[in-house]
Each structure stands twice: as C-alpha cells, then as structure tokens.
Amino acid sequence: MNQDQHIPYETLARFLDRRIDEDEKASVERHLQDCPFCRQDVADAQAWRAEQEAKNKPAGWRRFIPWL
C-alpha cells in the first residue's frame, strides 16, 4: 500500500477487529503514520463503535438482570 492509495474499508474493518495478519497489520500501521485521511477513518470508526457499545450497554442494575 503506498501513500497514494487509501486503506480499503474491508482491510480497515479487519484491522480494527484485530482479524488481520501481521504483515498486513504492519503495512496498515505504516500507512496510517503518513495518511491523515485514513487516520481519520480509523478514529471515526472507533468513535462509532464506542457509541454503539454505549447504546447497547444495559444501564445500572439492569445489566445484572437481563430479562427485565
């Protein structure tokens, strides 16, 4: 992957899910050092994921009694 190319979304998803082989991971990490656009994609995806997890997390005591 060179600087003129951006990380394909499928690769980005595998990277964020930690389902990527070591060589491809190293390539993505090198690319992220130099590409602000892809870094922003990663940040946006991580923020979205955190937002979704927060929405789906049971509040207070209900997380201990899932059937309520």
C-alpha positions in Angstrom: 0.0 0.0 0.0 1.5 3.3 -1.0 0.7 6.8 0.1 -1.5 7.5 -3.0 -3.7 4.6 -2.1 -6.0 4.5 1.0 -6.8 1.6 3.1 -9.8 -0.3 1.7 -12.7 -0.4 4.1 -12.6 -4.2 4.3 -9.0 -4.1 5.4 -9.8 -1.3 7.8 -12.5 -3.4 9.4 -10.2 -6.4 9.8 -7.6 -4.1 11.3 -10.0 -2.7 13.8 -11.4 -6.2 14.6 -7.8 -7.5 15.0 -8.5 -10.1 12.4 -5.5 -9.2 10.2 -2.2 -11.0 9.6 1.0 -9.4 11.0 2.4 -8.4 7.5 -0.8 -6.6 6.6 -1.1 -5.0 10.0 2.4 -3.6 9.7 1.6 -2.2 6.3 -1.6 -0.6 7.6 0.2 0.9 10.6 2.9 2.3 8.3 0.3 3.8 6.0 -1.6 5.4 9.0 1.6 7.2 10.1 1.6 9.1 6.8 -2.1 9.4 5.8 -4.3 11.8 7.8 -7.4 10.7 5.8 -7.0 7.0 6.8 -6.2 8.0 10.4 -9.5 10.0 10.4 -11.3 6.9 9.1 -9.9 4.8 11.9 -10.8 7.5 14.5 -14.3 7.8 13.1 -14.8 4.0 13.1 -13.6 3.7 16.7 -15.9 6.6 17.8 -18.8 4.9 16.1 -18.0 1.6 17.7 -17.8 3.1 21.1 -21.1 5.0 20.6 -22.8 1.7 19.6 -21.4 -0.2 22.5 -22.5 2.6 24.9 -26.1 2.5 23.4 -26.2 -1.3 23.8 -24.8 -1.4 27.3 -27.6 -2.0 29.9 -27.9 0.8 32.4 -27.2 0.3 36.1 -28.6 -2.7 37.8 -30.4 -4.0 34.7 -27.2 -5.3 33.3 -27.2 -7.9 36.2 -30.8 -8.9 35.4 -31.0 -9.2 31.7 -34.6 -10.4 31.5 -36.0 -7.2 32.9 
